[in-house]
Amino acid sequence: MIYKVYYQDLPDEIPVRERTQSLYVEAESEREVRNKLYDRNYDINIEFVQPLSDAHLNYEKQSEHFELETV
């Protein structure tokens, strides 16, 4: 399954919607996503991990910003 991870680049600051970024990770569960990104915890602040349905994934793939992370 593909998950969309919403995060902030500044882990020590309060999240601000305008600075929210996203990345896409393939994993079996949300816990696995968080484990894969554990080494980045000091560099990013994970806000939300969202599983993508097939329809939502197809929509996201149309974006020029869609890139599946390899972690």
Z-matrix of the N, CA and C atoms (Angstrom, degrees):
N
C 1 1.448
C 2 1.524 1 108.34
N 3 1.316 2 114.97 1 148.16
C 4 1.459 3 121.25 2 177.60
C 5 1.534 4 108.42 3 -100.21
N 6 1.329 5 115.20 4 135.34
C 7 1.464 6 122.06 5 178.52
C 8 1.518 7 109.37 6 -118.03
N 9 1.330 8 115.42 7 142.50
C 10 1.462 9 121.50 8 173.72
C 11 1.521 10 107.04 9 -101.94
N 12 1.323 11 115.25 10 125.38
C 13 1.464 12 121.15 11 -176.94
C 14 1.526 13 108.04 12 -109.49
N 15 1.314 14 115.71 13 120.20
C 16 1.463 15 121.65 14 176.08
C 17 1.524 16 107.54 15 -93.85
N 18 1.327 17 116.79 16 131.43
C 19 1.459 18 119.64 17 -176.48
C 20 1.521 19 111.64 18 -149.23
N 21 1.335 20 114.34 19 166.84
C 22 1.458 21 123.25 20 174.87
C 23 1.526 22 108.08 21 -115.23
N 24 1.317 23 116.94 22 143.70
C 25 1.468 24 121.00 23 178.58
C 26 1.527 25 113.06 24 -73.87
N 27 1.314 26 116.91 25 -22.62
C 28 1.461 27 120.75 26 -177.03
C 29 1.531 28 109.24 27 -106.27
N 30 1.337 29 117.70 28 97.58
C 31 1.468 30 120.15 29 -174.15
C 32 1.521 31 114.88 30 -68.41
N 33 1.314 32 118.29 31 -18.13
C 34 1.463 33 120.80 32 -176.73
C 35 1.517 34 113.81 33 -93.62
N 36 1.327 35 116.91 34 -1.73
C 37 1.463 36 120.11 35 -177.87
C 38 1.522 37 111.23 36 -110.18
N 39 1.311 38 114.86 37 159.87
C 40 1.455 39 121.17 38 177.01
C 41 1.530 40 108.56 39 -67.45
N 42 1.349 41 117.85 40 135.87
C 43 1.467 42 119.77 41 -179.70
C 44 1.531 43 112.26 42 -60.43
N 45 1.305 44 115.24 43 137.72
C 46 1.460 45 123.17 44 177.07
C 47 1.523 46 106.76 45 -123.78
N 48 1.319 47 117.27 46 126.01
C 49 1.455 48 121.75 47 -174.16
C 50 1.522 49 112.94 48 -53.03
N 51 1.309 50 117.26 49 -39.78
C 52 1.459 51 121.11 50 -176.77
C 53 1.532 52 112.91 51 -66.60
N 54 1.313 53 116.71 52 -18.84
C 55 1.468 54 120.47 53 179.88
C 56 1.528 55 112.95 54 -103.53
N 57 1.320 56 117.10 55 3.98
C 58 1.458 57 120.68 56 -179.75
C 59 1.521 58 109.71 57 -69.10
N 60 1.316 59 115.25 58 133.16
C 61 1.452 60 121.90 59 176.55
C 62 1.519 61 108.06 60 -120.48
N 63 1.325 62 116.68 61 171.36
C 64 1.459 63 119.06 62 -179.94
C 65 1.520 64 110.76 63 -141.26
N 66 1.319 65 113.54 64 155.85
C 67 1.453 66 121.00 65 172.96
C 68 1.520 67 107.26 66 -143.81
N 69 1.321 68 115.64 67 162.48
C 70 1.460 69 121.66 68 -175.68
C 71 1.518 70 108.84 69 -118.78
N 72 1.339 71 115.50 70 133.19
C 73 1.460 72 121.31 71 -176.65
C 74 1.525 73 108.61 72 -133.22
N 75 1.326 74 116.02 73 138.58
C 76 1.457 75 120.70 74 174.86
C 77 1.523 76 108.76 75 -94.81
N 78 1.341 77 116.31 76 128.01
C 79 1.460 78 121.37 77 -178.98
C 80 1.529 79 109.06 78 -161.57
N 81 1.332 80 114.82 79 171.42
C 82 1.464 81 121.24 80 179.16
C 83 1.525 82 112.97 81 -86.17
N 84 1.346 83 117.06 82 -25.59
C 85 1.462 84 120.69 83 -177.47
C 86 1.522 85 110.07 84 -154.09
N 87 1.335 86 115.34 85 167.77
C 88 1.465 87 120.08 86 176.64
C 89 1.529 88 110.51 87 -62.83
N 90 1.304 89 116.42 88 -37.80
C 91 1.466 90 120.40 89 179.03
C 92 1.529 91 110.66 90 -61.26
N 93 1.322 92 116.70 91 -41.00
C 94 1.469 93 120.12 92 178.55
C 95 1.531 94 110.98 93 -64.76
N 96 1.326 95 117.14 94 -37.74
C 97 1.471 96 121.15 95 176.65
C 98 1.524 97 108.91 96 -59.98
N 99 1.324 98 116.49 97 -50.25
C 100 1.468 99 120.38 98 -178.76
C 101 1.536 100 111.17 99 -63.03
N 102 1.333 101 117.65 100 -36.58
C 103 1.460 102 120.31 101 177.20
C 104 1.525 103 111.26 102 -66.32
N 105 1.329 104 116.36 103 -39.73
C 106 1.465 105 120.17 104 179.24
C 107 1.527 106 111.69 105 -65.42
N 108 1.328 107 116.24 106 -32.77
C 109 1.464 108 120.84 107 -178.56
C 110 1.526 109 112.71 108 -94.97
N 111 1.307 110 117.72 109 5.90
C 112 1.461 111 121.94 110 -176.27
C 113 1.527 112 112.23 111 -55.98
N 114 1.323 113 117.37 112 -41.15
C 115 1.467 114 119.87 113 -178.54
C 116 1.522 115 112.61 114 -67.40
N 117 1.327 116 117.32 115 -15.26
C 118 1.468 117 121.16 116 177.66
C 119 1.526 118 112.47 117 -94.10
N 120 1.329 119 118.00 118 -0.83
C 121 1.469 120 121.44 119 -175.81
C 122 1.512 121 113.62 120 -56.15
N 123 1.321 122 117.95 121 -28.10
C 124 1.460 123 120.66 122 179.78
C 125 1.523 124 111.87 123 -83.64
N 126 1.338 125 116.24 124 -11.96
C 127 1.465 126 121.15 125 -178.84
C 128 1.518 127 113.07 126 -104.83
N 129 1.336 128 116.60 127 -23.70
C 130 1.461 129 119.96 128 -178.41
C 131 1.529 130 109.97 129 -136.22
N 132 1.330 131 115.34 130 160.98
C 133 1.454 132 122.60 131 176.29
C 134 1.527 133 106.95 132 -116.64
N 135 1.332 134 117.34 133 105.82
C 136 1.466 135 120.98 134 -179.26
C 137 1.517 136 108.91 135 -74.00
N 138 1.329 137 115.91 136 123.61
C 139 1.460 138 121.59 137 179.33
C 140 1.518 139 111.62 138 -91.81
N 141 1.357 140 115.78 139 -46.56
C 142 1.456 141 119.70 140 -170.96
C 143 1.524 142 109.17 141 -156.23
N 144 1.329 143 116.56 142 141.63
C 145 1.462 144 122.12 143 175.43
C 146 1.524 145 106.74 144 -118.58
N 147 1.329 146 116.23 145 119.97
C 148 1.464 147 121.64 146 -174.05
C 149 1.526 148 110.78 147 -118.20
N 150 1.349 149 117.56 148 122.52
C 151 1.469 150 118.69 149 173.74
C 152 1.530 151 108.97 150 -72.26
N 153 1.322 152 116.40 151 139.92
C 154 1.462 153 120.25 152 -177.81
C 155 1.525 154 110.36 153 -102.53
N 156 1.327 155 115.69 154 127.83
C 157 1.459 156 120.56 155 173.68
C 158 1.529 157 107.52 156 -72.13
N 159 1.319 158 116.84 157 169.41
C 160 1.471 159 120.57 158 179.72
C 161 1.521 160 111.79 159 -59.36
N 162 1.330 161 117.07 160 -43.34
C 163 1.465 162 120.82 161 -179.51
C 164 1.525 163 110.80 162 -65.21
N 165 1.316 164 116.22 163 -43.27
C 166 1.472 165 120.10 164 -179.97
C 167 1.528 166 110.42 165 -66.50
N 168 1.330 167 117.17 166 -40.22
C 169 1.462 168 121.42 167 178.48
C 170 1.526 169 110.48 168 -62.39
N 171 1.320 170 117.53 169 -43.37
C 172 1.466 171 120.56 170 178.20
C 173 1.519 172 111.21 171 -61.91
N 174 1.322 173 117.20 172 -38.12
C 175 1.463 174 121.26 173 176.67
C 176 1.531 175 110.49 174 -64.59
N 177 1.338 176 116.77 175 -45.94
C 178 1.467 177 121.01 176 -179.20
C 179 1.530 178 111.44 177 -63.88
N 180 1.325 179 117.65 178 -34.48
C 181 1.469 180 121.12 179 -179.88
C 182 1.523 181 112.27 180 -64.32
N 183 1.319 182 117.76 181 -22.38
C 184 1.461 183 121.31 182 179.02
C 185 1.526 184 112.03 183 -74.13
N 186 1.313 185 117.36 184 -17.30
C 187 1.459 186 122.22 185 -179.71
C 188 1.516 187 110.40 186 -75.46
N 189 1.312 188 116.12 187 144.21
C 190 1.467 189 120.18 188 176.74
C 191 1.514 190 111.74 189 -70.52
N 192 1.333 191 117.46 190 -15.45
C 193 1.466 192 122.01 191 -177.02
C 194 1.525 193 112.30 192 -91.17
N 195 1.335 194 117.11 193 -2.66
C 196 1.472 195 120.15 194 -178.10
C 197 1.525 196 109.95 195 -72.64
N 198 1.332 197 115.75 196 120.67
C 199 1.454 198 121.98 197 175.32
C 200 1.512 199 107.71 198 -150.19
N 201 1.308 200 116.70 199 120.65
C 202 1.451 201 121.95 200 -178.64
C 203 1.528 202 109.22 201 -76.19
N 204 1.335 203 116.62 202 122.75
C 205 1.464 204 121.92 203 -179.73
C 206 1.527 205 110.16 204 -73.72
N 207 1.296 206 116.32 205 141.45
C 208 1.463 207 120.51 206 172.49
C 209 1.526 208 107.59 207 -108.14
N 210 1.336 209 114.41 208 106.97
C 211 1.471 210 120.42 209 -179.71
C 212 1.511 211 109.43 210 -126.38
